[in-house]
Amino acid sequence: MIGYGVEEDAALFQPLLRTGKGFFILVTVLVIIIAAGAGAYLLQLQHGLGVTGLNEPVFWGLYISNTVFFIAVSYGGTLTSAILRLFNAEWRKPITRAAETITVCALVVGSLNIIIDMGRPDRIPLLILRGRLRSPILWDFYAIGLYLLCSAIYLYLPLIPDLAILRDRFPGRKRLYSFLSLGWTGSEKQKRRLERAIDVMAVLMIPIAISVHTVLAWLFSMTTQPMWHSTIFGPYFVMGAVYSGVATLIITMAILRRAFHLEEYLRPIHFNNLGLFLIVLALAWLYFTVAEYLTTYYGNEPAHMAVLNAKISGEFAPFFWLQVLFCLVIPFAILVSSRTRTIVGTVIASVAVNIGMWLERFLIVVPTLTRPRVPYGWEIFYHPTFVEWAIMAASAAAIILMFVLFTKLFPIVSIWEMREEDRNETSNYPF
């Protein structure tokens, strides 16, 4: 048995123990949605991308929008956890596990959407064997692969002490937890090595995460397409990824707090601090958006102006102004005041941010393709079909299902870190 000298808190084990009717209903619904999406994908494999709304010139649509969005969602987990860990912010301890889990789940699904968009998954080996290093697509492939590997390691390392605790507490799962805990006994030597490894990974994750979304942005900006060929796309994508990622983390924390009664660990201060961070990100989003659109308008280059006008006053205008409403107006109005920056307020603002940021991804991808430099095909509009919507719903359901199953196998709040915090607080008293 591992002894820390601190009494175990049963609330942290509740997610592993509680598998009531609600859990089975949720899993069943998610599996049905995923099955429907799998069926839609099989239909696409059988008949080709013709069953989608993709056409010439709109060769990217919902799939690539979802790829950028889901990979962006993974950002908030990685950067929030890594930065707060490096700055040794004590309030981060209850939220880092959930943040790191979101990263891995969203990144897996986001990567799969790239394969879905290819139409010919059998050609993936050719990308590895015959890919050209001059192609940003190949850069993206290696960057996402490295990011996924490092994110999995970064999630696993802080999990090792908890796996040893579960090994001793759950005899029925002892074989699984014994294998994954790597012989952890809780010695001071093991703790020092583990903390050093976690710190190293935290340092590495920041540049890796930034490079991944920068390379993903280069997939667009290395072309000469109107309003894609821009030097601002790299930092713009990174900032937007952090924005939607932090919003997703807030929503996840609120659900975990309510579902597993973790009020003692996920406190109002966590939502307040992340809400303040969300305000900063909203202002950063405003800055980058104004910088992008103002330079395009001032330059008055015909091909770029055609796309800009389609967004602001053309057929995409409703989506654009909804994006402004959800990304800026609603979150800023709610979070700017401490009276409304409550748990409910931050969740509402976060839902709005994610809706707005998905719209932004869609508005980056589709309007440019409907307005190519040669005015051929301008009369063609992109309408996603049921196949695309079904696969999109299945992608979101897969992320949720992976996260839910994780909470049933592993503690979503780090037990050993909370114990260490309790022990440190106790040691501060002279009694």
C-alpha positions as CSV (number, residue, x, y, z in Angstrom):
1,M,0.0,0.0,0.0
2,I,1.1,3.6,-0.7
3,G,1.1,5.9,2.3
4,Y,1.1,9.6,2.0
5,G,0.1,10.3,5.6
6,V,-3.1,12.0,4.4
7,E,-6.6,10.5,4.6
8,E,-8.1,9.5,1.3
9,D,-10.9,11.6,0.0
10,A,-13.7,9.4,-1.3
11,A,-15.2,12.1,-3.5
12,L,-12.2,11.7,-5.9
13,F,-13.0,8.0,-6.4
14,Q,-16.8,8.6,-7.0
15,P,-16.5,8.9,-10.8
16,L,-14.8,5.5,-10.9
17,L,-17.5,3.9,-8.8
18,R,-20.7,5.5,-10.0
19,T,-22.2,3.8,-13.1
20,G,-25.8,4.5,-12.8
21,K,-28.6,4.6,-15.3
22,G,-27.6,8.1,-16.5
23,F,-24.2,6.8,-17.5
24,F,-25.5,3.9,-19.6
25,I,-28.1,6.2,-21.3
26,L,-25.4,8.7,-22.2
27,V,-23.1,6.0,-23.5
28,T,-25.9,4.4,-25.5
29,V,-26.9,7.8,-27.1
30,L,-23.3,8.5,-28.0
31,V,-22.7,5.1,-29.5
32,I,-25.9,5.5,-31.7
33,I,-24.6,8.8,-33.0
34,I,-21.2,7.4,-33.7
35,A,-22.8,4.4,-35.4
36,A,-24.8,6.8,-37.6
37,G,-21.7,8.7,-38.5
38,A,-19.8,5.4,-39.3
39,G,-22.6,4.4,-41.6
40,A,-22.4,7.8,-43.3
41,Y,-18.7,7.4,-43.8
42,L,-19.1,3.9,-45.2
43,L,-21.6,5.4,-47.7
44,Q,-18.9,8.0,-48.6
45,L,-16.3,5.3,-49.1
46,Q,-18.6,3.3,-51.3
47,H,-19.8,6.2,-53.5
48,G,-17.0,8.7,-53.1
49,L,-17.0,12.4,-52.0
50,G,-19.9,13.0,-54.4
51,V,-22.3,12.2,-51.6
52,T,-21.0,15.3,-49.8
53,G,-21.7,18.9,-50.7
54,L,-18.0,19.4,-51.8
55,N,-17.6,20.5,-55.4
56,E,-15.4,22.5,-57.6
57,P,-14.2,25.0,-56.5
58,V,-15.2,24.2,-52.9
59,F,-13.0,21.2,-52.3
60,W,-12.8,21.8,-48.5
61,G,-15.8,22.2,-46.3
62,L,-17.2,20.9,-43.1
63,Y,-14.5,18.3,-42.6
64,I,-11.6,20.7,-42.7
65,S,-13.5,23.2,-40.6
66,N,-14.0,20.5,-38.0
67,T,-10.3,19.5,-38.2
68,V,-9.2,23.0,-37.4
69,F,-11.8,23.4,-34.7
70,F,-11.2,20.1,-32.9
71,I,-7.4,20.5,-33.0
72,A,-7.9,24.0,-31.6
73,V,-10.1,22.6,-28.8
74,S,-7.1,20.4,-27.8
75,Y,-5.0,23.6,-27.4
76,G,-6.7,24.9,-24.3
77,G,-5.9,21.8,-22.3
78,T,-2.2,21.6,-23.2
79,L,-1.3,25.2,-22.9
80,T,-3.4,25.9,-19.8
81,S,-1.9,22.9,-18.0
82,A,1.7,23.4,-19.1
83,I,1.8,27.2,-18.5
84,L,0.1,27.0,-15.1
85,R,2.3,24.1,-14.1
86,L,5.5,26.0,-15.0
87,F,4.3,29.0,-13.0
88,N,3.5,26.7,-10.1
89,A,-0.1,28.0,-9.8
90,E,-1.6,26.0,-7.0
91,W,-5.2,26.5,-8.1
92,R,-4.5,24.6,-11.3
93,K,-4.2,21.2,-9.6
94,P,-7.9,20.1,-9.8
95,I,-8.2,21.1,-13.5
96,T,-5.0,19.9,-15.2
97,R,-6.1,16.3,-15.6
98,A,-9.3,17.2,-17.3
99,A,-7.4,19.7,-19.5
100,E,-4.9,17.2,-20.6
101,T,-7.6,14.5,-21.3
102,I,-9.5,17.0,-23.5
103,T,-6.3,17.5,-25.5
104,V,-5.8,13.9,-26.3
105,C,-9.5,13.1,-27.1
106,A,-10.0,16.2,-29.3
107,L,-6.7,15.7,-31.1
108,V,-7.4,12.1,-32.0
109,V,-10.8,13.0,-33.5
110,G,-9.4,16.1,-35.3
111,S,-6.7,14.0,-36.9
112,L,-9.3,11.5,-38.1
113,N,-11.3,14.2,-39.8
114,I,-8.3,14.8,-42.1
115,I,-8.4,11.2,-43.2
116,I,-12.2,11.4,-43.7
117,D,-11.7,14.5,-46.0
118,M,-9.2,12.6,-48.1
119,G,-11.8,10.4,-49.6
120,R,-9.1,7.8,-50.3
121,P,-7.7,6.6,-46.9
122,D,-5.8,3.9,-48.7
123,R,-3.4,6.6,-50.0
124,I,-2.2,7.5,-46.5
125,P,0.9,5.3,-46.8
126,L,1.9,7.2,-49.9
127,L,2.0,10.4,-47.8
128,I,4.6,8.8,-45.6
129,L,6.6,7.0,-48.2
130,R,6.5,9.5,-51.1
131,G,5.5,12.7,-49.4
132,R,7.4,15.8,-50.5
133,L,9.0,17.9,-47.8
134,R,8.0,21.1,-49.7
135,S,4.3,20.3,-49.0
136,P,2.7,21.9,-45.9
137,I,0.4,18.9,-45.8
138,L,3.4,16.7,-44.9
139,W,4.5,19.3,-42.3
140,D,1.0,19.1,-40.8
141,F,1.1,15.3,-40.8
142,Y,4.3,15.1,-38.8
143,A,3.5,18.1,-36.5
144,I,0.1,16.6,-35.5
145,G,1.7,13.1,-35.0
146,L,4.4,14.6,-32.7
147,Y,1.8,16.6,-30.8
148,L,-0.4,13.6,-30.2
149,L,2.5,11.5,-29.0
150,C,3.8,14.2,-26.6
151,S,0.2,15.0,-25.4
152,A,-0.3,11.3,-24.5
153,I,3.0,11.2,-22.6
154,Y,2.1,14.5,-20.8
155,L,-1.2,13.0,-19.8
156,Y,0.3,9.7,-18.7
157,L,3.2,10.9,-16.5
158,P,1.1,12.7,-13.8
159,L,-1.3,9.7,-13.9
160,I,1.3,7.2,-12.7
161,P,1.0,7.8,-8.9
162,D,-2.8,7.7,-9.2
163,L,-2.6,4.4,-11.0
164,A,-0.6,3.0,-8.1
165,I,-3.3,4.2,-5.7
166,L,-6.0,2.6,-7.8
167,R,-3.9,-0.6,-8.0
168,D,-4.2,-0.9,-4.2
169,R,-7.8,0.2,-3.9
170,F,-9.5,-1.7,-6.8
171,P,-8.4,-5.4,-6.7
172,G,-10.7,-6.2,-9.6
173,R,-8.6,-3.9,-11.9
174,K,-5.3,-4.7,-10.3
175,R,-3.8,-6.2,-13.4
176,L,-4.5,-3.2,-15.5
177,Y,-3.4,-0.6,-12.9
178,S,-0.3,-2.6,-12.0
179,F,0.9,-2.7,-15.6
180,L,0.3,1.0,-16.1
181,S,1.7,2.2,-12.8
182,L,5.2,0.9,-13.7
183,G,6.0,-0.3,-10.2
184,W,5.4,3.0,-8.5
185,T,5.9,2.9,-4.7
186,G,5.9,6.6,-3.9
187,S,9.5,6.8,-2.8
188,E,11.2,10.2,-2.7
189,K,13.5,9.2,-5.5
190,Q,10.6,8.3,-7.8
191,K,8.8,11.5,-6.9
192,R,11.8,13.6,-7.8
193,R,12.3,11.8,-11.2
194,L,8.6,12.1,-12.0
195,E,8.4,15.8,-11.2
196,R,11.5,16.4,-13.3
197,A,10.0,14.5,-16.2
198,I,6.7,16.4,-15.9
199,D,8.5,19.7,-15.9
200,V,10.5,18.8,-19.0
201,M,7.4,17.8,-20.8
202,A,5.6,20.9,-19.7
203,V,8.4,23.0,-21.2
204,L,8.4,21.0,-24.5
205,M,4.6,21.0,-24.9
206,I,4.4,24.8,-25.2
207,P,6.5,25.2,-28.4
208,I,5.1,21.9,-29.8
209,A,1.6,23.1,-29.3
210,I,2.3,26.5,-30.8
211,S,4.1,24.9,-33.8
212,V,1.2,22.5,-34.5
213,H,-1.4,25.2,-35.1
214,T,1.0,27.4,-36.8
215,V,1.8,24.7,-39.3
216,L,-2.0,24.0,-39.6
217,A,-2.4,27.7,-40.5
218,W,0.4,27.5,-43.1
219,L,-1.7,24.8,-44.8
220,F,-3.9,27.8,-45.8
221,S,-1.5,30.7,-45.9
222,M,1.2,29.0,-48.1
223,T,-1.3,29.1,-50.9
224,T,-2.2,32.2,-53.0
225,Q,-5.9,32.0,-52.3
226,P,-7.6,35.3,-51.5
227,M,-7.5,36.1,-47.7
228,W,-5.5,32.9,-47.0
229,H,-2.1,34.2,-48.2
230,S,-1.4,36.1,-45.0
231,T,1.5,36.3,-42.6
232,I,-0.9,36.8,-39.7
233,F,-2.5,33.4,-40.0
234,G,0.0,31.6,-37.8
235,P,-0.5,33.7,-34.6
236,Y,-4.2,34.2,-35.5
237,F,-4.8,30.4,-35.5
238,V,-2.8,29.9,-32.3
239,M,-4.7,32.6,-30.4
240,G,-8.1,31.3,-31.6
241,A,-7.1,27.8,-30.6
242,V,-6.3,28.9,-27.0
243,Y,-9.6,30.8,-27.0
244,S,-11.8,27.9,-27.9
245,G,-9.7,25.5,-25.9
246,V,-10.1,27.4,-22.6
247,A,-13.9,27.7,-23.3
248,T,-14.1,24.0,-23.7
249,L,-12.2,23.4,-20.5
250,I,-14.7,25.6,-18.6
251,I,-17.7,23.7,-20.0
252,T,-16.1,20.4,-19.1
253,M,-15.3,21.5,-15.6
254,A,-18.8,22.6,-15.0
255,I,-20.2,19.3,-16.2
256,L,-17.8,17.3,-14.0
257,R,-18.5,19.5,-11.0
258,R,-22.2,18.8,-11.3
259,A,-22.1,15.2,-12.4
260,F,-19.6,13.9,-9.8
261,H,-20.2,16.4,-7.0
262,L,-16.7,17.8,-7.2
263,E,-17.7,21.2,-5.7
264,E,-15.0,21.0,-3.1
265,Y,-12.3,20.7,-5.8
266,L,-13.7,22.7,-8.8
267,R,-14.4,25.9,-7.0
268,P,-15.8,29.3,-8.1
269,I,-12.2,30.6,-8.1
270,H,-11.3,28.3,-10.9
271,F,-14.1,29.5,-13.1
272,N,-13.4,33.1,-12.1
273,N,-9.7,32.9,-13.1
274,L,-10.5,31.1,-16.4
275,G,-13.2,33.7,-17.0
276,L,-10.7,36.5,-16.6
277,F,-8.4,34.7,-19.0
278,L,-11.3,34.4,-21.5
279,I,-11.8,38.2,-21.4
280,V,-8.1,38.7,-22.3
281,L,-8.5,36.2,-25.2
282,A,-11.7,37.9,-26.4
283,L,-9.8,41.2,-26.7
284,A,-6.9,39.4,-28.4
285,W,-9.4,37.8,-30.9
286,L,-10.8,41.3,-31.6
287,Y,-7.3,42.6,-32.2
288,F,-6.4,39.9,-34.7
289,T,-9.7,40.0,-36.5
290,V,-9.6,43.8,-36.9
291,A,-5.9,43.5,-38.1
292,E,-6.9,40.9,-40.7
293,Y,-9.9,42.6,-42.1
294,L,-8.6,46.2,-41.9
295,T,-5.5,45.4,-43.9
296,T,-7.6,43.5,-46.5
297,Y,-10.0,46.5,-46.8
298,Y,-7.2,49.1,-47.0
299,G,-5.3,47.1,-49.6
300,N,-8.5,47.0,-51.8
301,E,-7.1,44.1,-53.9
302,P,-10.1,42.9,-56.0
303,A,-9.7,39.1,-55.3
304,H,-9.4,39.7,-51.5
305,M,-12.2,42.3,-51.5
306,A,-14.6,39.8,-53.2
307,V,-14.1,37.4,-50.3
308,L,-14.3,40.2,-47.7
309,N,-17.6,41.5,-49.2
310,A,-19.0,38.0,-49.3
311,K,-18.4,37.7,-45.5
312,I,-19.5,41.2,-44.4
313,S,-22.4,42.0,-46.6
314,G,-22.9,39.0,-48.9
315,E,-24.3,35.5,-48.5
316,F,-22.0,34.7,-45.6
317,A,-22.9,37.9,-43.7
318,P,-25.3,36.2,-41.2
319,F,-22.6,33.8,-40.2
320,F,-20.0,36.6,-39.9
321,W,-22.1,38.8,-37.6
322,L,-23.2,35.8,-35.5
323,Q,-19.5,35.0,-35.1
324,V,-18.9,38.6,-33.8
325,L,-21.9,38.2,-31.5
326,F,-20.7,34.9,-30.0
327,C,-17.0,35.5,-30.0
328,L,-17.0,39.0,-28.6
329,V,-20.3,40.6,-27.6
330,I,-21.8,37.8,-25.4
331,P,-18.6,36.7,-23.6
332,F,-17.4,40.2,-23.0
333,A,-20.8,41.4,-21.7
334,I,-21.0,38.5,-19.2
335,L,-17.4,38.2,-18.1
336,V,-16.5,41.9,-17.7
337,S,-18.4,42.1,-14.4
338,S,-17.7,40.1,-11.3
339,R,-21.4,39.8,-10.6
340,T,-22.0,37.9,-13.8
341,R,-18.7,36.1,-13.9
342,T,-20.2,33.2,-12.0
343,I,-20.0,29.5,-12.8
344,V,-23.2,29.8,-14.8
345,G,-22.0,33.0,-16.5
346,T,-18.6,31.6,-17.5
347,V,-20.3,28.4,-18.9
348,I,-22.8,30.5,-21.0
349,A,-19.9,32.7,-22.3
350,S,-17.8,29.5,-23.1
351,V,-20.7,27.9,-25.1
352,A,-21.0,31.2,-27.0
353,V,-17.3,31.2,-27.7
354,N,-17.2,27.7,-29.1
355,I,-20.2,28.4,-31.4
356,G,-18.5,31.6,-32.6
357,M,-15.1,29.9,-33.1
358,W,-16.6,27.1,-35.1
359,L,-18.3,29.7,-37.3
360,E,-14.9,31.4,-37.7
361,R,-13.3,28.2,-38.9
362,F,-16.1,27.7,-41.4
363,L,-15.8,31.3,-42.6
364,I,-12.0,30.9,-43.1
365,V,-12.5,27.8,-45.2
366,V,-15.6,28.2,-47.4
367,P,-15.9,31.8,-48.5
368,T,-12.4,31.9,-50.0
369,L,-13.1,28.8,-52.0
370,T,-16.4,30.2,-53.4
371,R,-14.5,33.2,-54.6
372,P,-11.4,32.0,-56.5
373,R,-9.2,34.5,-58.3
374,V,-10.6,33.4,-61.7
375,P,-14.4,34.2,-61.5
376,Y,-15.4,30.7,-62.6
377,G,-17.8,28.9,-60.3
378,W,-18.8,32.0,-58.3
379,E,-22.4,31.0,-58.8
380,I,-21.8,27.6,-57.1
381,F,-22.6,27.5,-53.4
382,Y,-21.6,24.9,-50.8
383,H,-24.4,23.1,-49.0
384,P,-23.2,20.3,-46.6
385,T,-25.2,17.1,-46.9
386,F,-26.5,14.7,-44.3
387,V,-23.4,12.7,-44.7
388,E,-21.2,15.5,-43.5
389,W,-23.5,16.6,-40.7
390,A,-23.7,12.9,-39.5
391,I,-19.9,12.6,-39.5
392,M,-19.6,15.9,-37.7
393,A,-22.0,14.8,-35.0
394,A,-20.2,11.5,-34.7
395,S,-16.9,13.3,-34.3
396,A,-18.2,15.4,-31.4
397,A,-19.9,12.3,-29.8
398,A,-16.6,10.3,-30.1
399,I,-14.7,13.0,-28.1
400,I,-17.4,13.0,-25.4
401,L,-17.4,9.2,-25.3
402,M,-13.6,8.9,-25.0
403,F,-13.7,11.5,-22.2
404,V,-16.5,9.7,-20.3
405,L,-14.8,6.3,-20.6
406,F,-11.6,7.9,-19.3
407,T,-13.4,9.1,-16.2
408,K,-14.6,5.6,-15.5
409,L,-11.1,4.1,-15.6
410,F,-8.9,6.9,-14.2
411,P,-9.5,9.8,-11.7
412,I,-10.3,13.0,-13.5
413,V,-8.9,15.0,-10.6
414,S,-5.3,14.2,-9.7
415,I,-5.5,12.4,-6.3
416,W,-1.8,12.5,-5.5
417,E,-1.5,16.2,-6.3
418,M,-4.5,17.1,-4.1
419,R,-3.0,15.0,-1.3
420,E,0.3,16.8,-1.6
421,E,-1.6,20.1,-1.4
422,D,-3.4,19.0,1.7
423,R,-0.2,17.8,3.3
424,N,1.6,21.1,2.5
425,E,-1.3,23.1,3.9
426,T,-1.3,20.9,7.1
427,S,2.5,21.4,7.5
428,N,2.0,25.1,7.6
429,Y,0.2,24.9,10.9
430,P,2.4,24.8,14.1
431,F,0.1,22.4,15.8
